[in-house]
Amino acid sequence: MIIDQEENISIITQEKATIIELVKKLEALYPKFEKHNIIIKLSSLGKITIQNVNEFLRLSNKHREAKNSFVVVTNAINANEAPDEIIVVPTLKEAFDIIEMEDMERDLGF
């Protein structure tokens, strides 16, 4: 797991371990990220399924309830197949765009 920090955004890149191992690590380290927007970058992993992405659902819901963004980056699945409760985009640029839009919505009180 590689963690990069850009302002109030934590970019977490998973390269080797399984999704389940990553989710467990994130839950353990969550206090470190709870005030930041989070991007989970899965682009370097091989085969990703909707079930893999759904592993992040509980963490995503918790983070979004706290008025922070949680975005998963992978081009291995069709983002339209993901549940509405989790945001999946194919590129890192789109993840930053989503966070920017959500920050504006929060500033406007939505």
N, C-alpha and C positions, 0 to 999 in steps of 0.2 A: 504494500500500500504506500503510495507516494502522496504527500499532502503539500499543496502549494497554497499560499495565501496572497490574494490580491484585494486590497482594501477590506471590505466586509464580506468577501466571498472566499470560501474554502473550496478548493478544487481537489477532489480525492480521486486518484487514478489507481485502478486495480489492474495488475499485470499478470499475476500468477495464481493466486489462491481462488477458491470457489466463491460464488456469490454469498452463500450461507456464511462462510468464514468472514467475508467482508462485512456483512450485516452485523454479525456478532462483535467484531472489532469496533464498528461505528457506534453501536449501542453502548459499548464500554467506554468509548472516548467521547460520547455525545456532549458532556458538559463543556468540553473544549470548543465545540462548534455551535452550541445552541443559540448563540447570538448572531451568527453569520448566516448568510445565504450559502447553500451547499450545492455543488455540482459533483455528481458521481460520474466519472468518466470510465466507461466500460469498453471503449473502442478497441483496446489492445487484446481483449479477451476473444477467444474463438467463438464458439457457438453460444448464443444467448437466446433464451426463450421468454415468452410472456411470463411463465411461472418464475423464472429468475428475477425478472423485473418486479413481480408482485411481492418478492421477498422484502422489498424496500417500502412496501405500502404502510406498515405500522409506523415506521420512522418518518416517512414523508408526511403522514397525517399529523403526527405529533409536532413536527417542525412547522408545518403550514398553519396549524392552530395557534402557534406562537407568533404568527405574522412574519414568517421568514420564507424564502423561496427554497424549494428542493427540486432539482432537475437531474434527470438521468440522461446521459449522452451515450447513445449506441445507434449504429446504423444497421445492426443485425436483425432488428425486428421492425415491423410496420408500427409506427407510433400510434396510428388510429386503432390498433388492436389493444393497446394498453388501457387500463381502467381510467376513468376520468379523474380519479383522485390522485393520480401520479402523472407528472409531466415527463414525457420522453421525447427527445429531439435527436436528430442524426448528427449534429455538429456542435462543437464547442461555441462557435459564434452564435448559433441559435440559442444556446443555453444562456449566454450573456444577454442576448436580446430579451429573452423571457424575464430574466431577473430585472432588467431595466424597466420593462413594462409593469411588472408587479410592484416594483418600488414606486413608480409613478401612481399606480392605483392606490397603494397604501397612503401615499402623501395626500391624495385627494379624498381619503376616507372610505374607500371601497373595501 
